[in-house]
Amino acid sequence: MVTEARSVGLVFKDGKLADASRHVVMLLLTWSRCAMTRLREPALHVLGIVLVAALAMIGLRVLRSGRPNVVLICIDALRADATSPYNPQIRHTPNLQSLADEGTVVPLALSQSSWTTESIASVMTGRLPGEVAAGQGPLSIAESETTLPELLRQRGYATAAVVANSTLTEADGFAQGFDWFSNESLGPGLPERLTRWLTDHRRKPFFLYLHYMQAHHPYRWPEKFEAMVGPLPPHIRDMRSKEIVENLVWSLRAGEGHVTGEEARYLRRCYDAAVATADEAVGAVFSYLKAHDLWSPTLVILFADHGEEFAEHGMLQHSADLYREEIRVPLLLKLPRGGRQRTPVHFARNLDIAPTLAEIAGLRRRMEWRGVSLFSKQAPEIALAELGVRTHPDPFVASRTTHWRAVYLSSGESLVQHGHTGKLGLYGAADPEQQHDVADQHPDRVRELAHLLPTARARGGTTAPLSETQKRTLRSLGYMR
């Protein structure tokens, strides 16, 4: 990779100064120090000090400008169509829109799972969920895996993560490669420990991962977004009640429940208010970076681990299937030092985040990575997804979510294998909502696409029992009864 430091006209290769450019900087600094020793007059001596300091700052910026800061932001359960960069009718995500206006938007991006642990394991390792080795238990990453933050730390980056999703824990391997990892809530302001960490590490390139939970059920929002939700219609269930909604979800999983269109629409309004809350929280990060002169030299990538369903295929929330509403996600990028130097591909996967970050930060691409850079000349044409490769901790869910698999083509065509029945559903490019299964009419095409599905494998993880803390966490998020 070759990038330019336009302010000083120097060229970098693979994230490092070319030798000639490095020598120029060092000569300038040496000359300025020599000149200062010859300046006997006090005023000229002060001028010399200022000159040395200025050249030192230029040298520091030049020497590190091949390694931008990286801020990777995940908004849990954020659908692409719930944001204004993907849906012009949306008015409640101004901060995401500002990021899109200054950066770039991948028009169609898909996650590799609709369950957080599988999805983030895929993002951090650059591989499909079923290819990531599991540690002790269904929610873990094995120590043998090489993660993205580990690679960045080896490259000299300071690494930190603040993760509000309490299923992504240090004990389960998700802290691999991070100098500092914290499971804590991320609200409208930045935690004091995080701002202190940023202050302490502003002199070297850093990688910061932030994981927000506002858009995850149970949806929460401040009073100022109350008007987005409106009153609860008198003749439907109390959809603000966490217990009522979760009982409904479990009934749907059992094939016994039913959600009305009005209930789904009301829940969607609650979700939109929660998304507005998430947008406000992310905006605080952008404001901090700008206020502390960290915005320009920083690569910002914003994505979601999965989407959210509102009865499009008879379910609510996520981790239920692999239809488009559960895996289509936003993918926004702001390149370091501004400008739209390149145009990203039209169709991408979350798998492509690691290779993209590696290209911009000057890391070597790893052979086992499944993705490509979002700026690759060879754009991906296929996105694979799978669900249930890790045994679900709730036996009830595990018995009904054996192993969903799906293949999506850049043309818009898709094939989804039902995790319980094994039935294959084929959906044409003219049916992006996947409401009309045409598998029976096109058996040859089904067989052709079925060869592209992720390999059916034995489930990862062990039968190690969950701790009481893990059970409480999963119940609080609606993953266990």
N, C-alpha and C positions, 0 to 999 in steps of 0.2 A: 504494500500500500504506500502511496506517495501522497502526502498532504502538504499544504503550503501554510506558512506563517506569514500572512500578507503584510502585517505591520512592519516586519523587518526584512521581508523579501528572502527568507531562508527556506530551504527545502529539507523535508524530513523523509526518511525511508524507514518503513516498518516501525514507526513510532519513535525513532531515534534521530538525533542530528546527524546529517552527513558530516564526514570528517572535516571537510574544508570549512563548513559553516561553524563547526565547533571551534576550529582554530581561530576563525575570525573573531568570535566572541571572546575567547581567551586573550587574544592579542589586544583587543580593545580594553579589556580590564587591566591587563598588564601596563599598557601605555598610560592609562589614566592614573594608576598608582604612582608610576614614575614621575609623571607630570606634577602630581600633588607634592612630592618631596622637594621639587625644585621651586615651588611657589612660596617665597618667603614672606610676602606681604600678607597681613591677616585677612584682608578682604579676598585676596586671590586664593589664600589657603582654604577659606570657607567655600569659595567657588569650586575648588578642587574636590573637597569632600562631597559636595552636592553632585558633582560630575561622576565621581566614583559610585555613589549610591544609586544614581540614575542608571548608569551602565550596568551595575550589579543587578538591578531589578529587571532591566531589559534582558540580561543574560539569563536570569532565573526563569523569566517567562518563555524565552526561546527554548531553553533546555527542557522545559516540561510541557511545552505546548503540543508535543507529539503524543502526550498522554492526557487526554481530557478527563475531568471528573465525570463520573457516571452516576446518575440517579435513576434507579429503576423503580417504578411505582405500579403496584397492583391494586386495583379497586375490586374487591371480591364481589362476584356475582353481578358484574355490570354488563348488561346487554349493549351491543353496539347501537341499536335503534333507540336507546334511552338517552342518547347524547346528541347534541346539535351538530357535531362534525359528520354524523351519519344520518341524521334526521332533521331536516331544516325546520320542521314544525316544533322542535324542542326549543324552549327558551330558558331552561333552568340549569344549564351547564356552561356559564360564561367563561369559566377558567379553562375548561377543556377546549372550548372554542378558541380562546386566545392562544393556547398551545398549538392547536391545529393551524391557526392563521400564521403563526411565526415559524412553524415547523412543517412536517409532512404527515399525511394521513394515508395509511394502507386501506384501500377501499373495502377489501374483503379479507378478514383475518379469522382464523378458526383455532380454537384451543384443542389440545389433544385428549382432553377428558372433561367431564362435567362434575368431577369431584376434586376438591381442592388439593388434597395430598398427592393424588396422581398427577394432576396438572402442574403443580409447582415442582414436583420431582422431575418432570419432563423439562420444564423451563431451565432449571438449574443444572441439568446434566446434558441437555441437548439431544435427548433420545426419547423414544416412545415410552409411555408409562410401563408397559410390560417388559421393557428391556432394562429398566432400572432395578438394580439388585436391592432387595428389601432386607432390612436388618431384623431385629427381634420384634416381631409384631407387624400388623397390617398397615401401620401408619408411618413406617420408618424408611430411611435411606441407609444403605449399608456403608460402612466406613471405606470400603474398597472403591466406592464411586469417587470420581474426580468432578468437583462442582465448579461452576463458573466463578464464585468468589475465591475459591482456592487458586485458580489460575491467575486471577487478578492480583491476589496477594503475592504470589510468586513473582509477579511483574513489578512489584514495588508499591502497589496500591494499599492504602489503609481501607479496611472493609468494616462495614457496620450494617445492622439490620434492626428495624423496629417493626414488629409483626403483631398486629392486633388479632389475627386468627390463632386461637390457642390450640389448634390441632397441629400447627407447624412449630414444633418445639426443638430445643437443643437435644433433649433426650432421644428424639426420634431422628436425629441426623440432619435436620434442616439448618443447623448453625455451622455446618462444615465450611471452613474457609473464612468465617467472619471473626475479626478481632473482637468485636463487641456485638452481642445478639441479645435482644430484649423482647419478651412477650409482654406488651402493654398496649393499652388503648391509644388510638390516634384520633384526636378530636380536632376542633377548629384551630387550635394553636399547636405549636411544636413542643414536645416534652423538653423540659429544661436540660435533661441529660443529653438529648440529641443536639441541642444548640451548643452545648458545651463541647461535645465531641466534634462538631463541625468547626468550631473556633480553634480547637487544639490541632486539627488536621488540615487546615486550609493551606498550609505551605507545601503539601505533597498531594499528588492525585489521590482521590478517594472514590470508593464505590459504596453507594448507600442504597439499600433496598427498603422500601416502605410498603406495608401491606395494610390497606384500609378495609374496614368492615361495615361501613354505614349502609351499603346497599344490600347487605345480607339480612335475611329474615332472622329475628323479628325486626321489621323496619322501624326505624326511629327517626324523628325529625324535630327541630325546634319549632316554637310557636309561629315564627315568621313564615314558615312554609305550610302552615295549617290550611290556608285557603286552597292549596293545590289538591288537598284530599277531599274536603267538603264533608258534610254530615253523612253518617251511616244511614243508608236507606232503611226504613222501618221494617220491611218485610224480608230482610236477609240476615244471615247469622252475623254475630259480632266479629267481623273480620279483623278487628284490632286486637282481639284476644289471642295471645300467643298459644294458649292451650287449645282453643277452639280450632285455630288454623292447623296446628300440628296434629290434632286428632283427625282432622279432615285429610291431611296428607297421608297419615297412616292408613286411613280407610281407602284412599285412592290406591295406595300401594297394594292393598289386599284385593283390589278389584271390586270393592263394595261401595265406595263413596261416589259422590257426584258434586261437582261445583258448577253453579249456574253462571251464565255469561255476565250477569250483573255483579256477582261476587268476584269474578275474575277481574272485571273492569275496576271495581273498587280497590281490590288488592293492588292492581297496577298503579292506581293513583297514589296509594300509600308508598309503593316502591319508588315512584317518580320523586316524591318528597324526600325519600331517603337518599336518592341519587343526587338531588340538589344539595343535601347536607354533605355528601361525599365530595362533590365538586368544590364546595366552600372550604373543606378541610385541605384538599389538594392545593387550592389557591393560596393557602397560607405558606405552603412549601415554596411555591413560585415566588411569592412576595419576599420571603426570607432570602432566597438565593439572589434575587435582584438587589435587595437592600445591602447585601454584604459582598457585592461584586463577584458573585459566584455563578451567575446565570450565563454569561457569555462563554466561559471556558468549560461548560458542562454539557454533556450529552444527557438528554432527558428522554426516557422511554416510558410510556404509560400503556398498560394493558390490563386485561382482566383474566382471571384464572378460568372462568366459565361464564355462561349467561344465566338466565333465569326464565322459568316457564310459567305461563299463566293460562293453563288448560288448553294450549294449542293442540296438544296430543293427550289430553285427559289427565295431566299431572300438574302439580304446583312445585315451585322452588327449583331444585336442581338435583343432580346425582341420581336421576331417575332413568334417563335415556340419553341418546346421542343425536336427537333431532336438532335442527339448526338453532332454534331459540335457546338451547342449552349450551351450545359451543361457539356461536358466532360472537366475537368480542371486538372491542375497539383496540386499535394499535396505532399510537401516535408517537412521533419522534420529533425532537428538537435537536438539531446537530450542534456541536460545539462551535463557538465563534460566529454563530448566526448564519443566515443565508441558506437558500435552498440549492446547495451545490449539485445535488443529484435527486432524481425522482425515484421513489421506491417502486417495487413491483406492485401489480394490481391485486395479486392473490398471495396470501402468506399464511404461515402457521406460527403459533407461539414457539415452535421448535426453531424458528429462524431468528429469535432474539439473540441467542448466544453467538452464532456466527456473525451477526450484524455488529454486536458490541465488540467482538474480537477484532473485526476489520477496522473499526474506527479507533479502538484503543491500542492497536498495534500488536495484538496477540496472534499467535499461530492458530490456524484452524485445526481442531482435533479430528482425527480420522473417524472416530465413532459417532461424531455428530451427524444427525439425520437432516438437519436444516441447511439452508444457504443464506448468505447475506441478503438483506432486503434490497440491496442495491446491485445484486448480481445480474449479469447480462442473461443468464439462464434462469428465468423465472420459474418457480415451482408450478406444476400443473396438477398435483395430487396432494390432498391433505388426509392423513389417517387419524383416526381417533378410536379410543377404547375406554371402556368403563368396567370396573369390577375385576381388574387384574390383581388387585389386592383383595383378600377376603374381607368383606365388610364386617365390622365389629358387632353388628346386630344380626343375630341368626335369622330373624324374620326378613330383613332386607337381603341378606346374603342368599337366602333361598329363592329370592325373586329377581336377583340381579346377578346372574351367573357370569356372563361376559358379553357385554355389548361391544360391537365392532362396527366401524363405519368408514367409508371412503367418499370423499368429496372431490369433485373435479373443478378446475378453474372455469370450465364451461358452464357450471351451475348444476350439472347432473350429480346425483348422489345415490349411494346404496347403503342401507342401514340394516344390520342384522339384529333382530330383537334378542335381548339378553336372556329372556325366560323361555320363549318358544323356539328360538333359533331361526325364525322365519326371516327371509330376506325381502326387504322392501325397496323398490326401484322408483326414483323420482326424477322426472325430466327437468331440463334446464328451464322450461317455462313454468315450473311448479316449485319456486323457491320456498314456499311455505310447507312443502311436503304433505299435501293433503290428498294426493291422488296416486296411489300405488299402482304402477303399471308393470309390475314384475311378471304377472301372468301373460301379458301381451308380448313381452320381450324376453323370453327365457335365455336366448343366446347372449344378450347383453348382460343379463344377470350373471351368467357363468363367467363371462369375460371380466366383469368388475369384481366378482367374488375372489378372483386370484390376487387382487390387490389388497384385500383386507389384511389387517395385522394378523400375524400368525396366532392361532389359538394355542394358548399355553396354560400350563398348570398355574394356579394362582400363587402369587408371591406372598411372602410373610410367613410367620410361624403361628403356631397355636398358643403362643405365650399369652396368658390372660392379661386383660387390660387392668391398669391400676384404677383405684377409685377416682383419682383425679381425672384420668382420661375419660372415664365413664361420665363424670359430671360435665366435663367439657363437651362431649358429644351430645349429651342430652340437652345442654343449653343451646346448642346450635341446631337441634332437631334431627340429629343423625342417629339417635338411639331413643327407644321408648323408656 
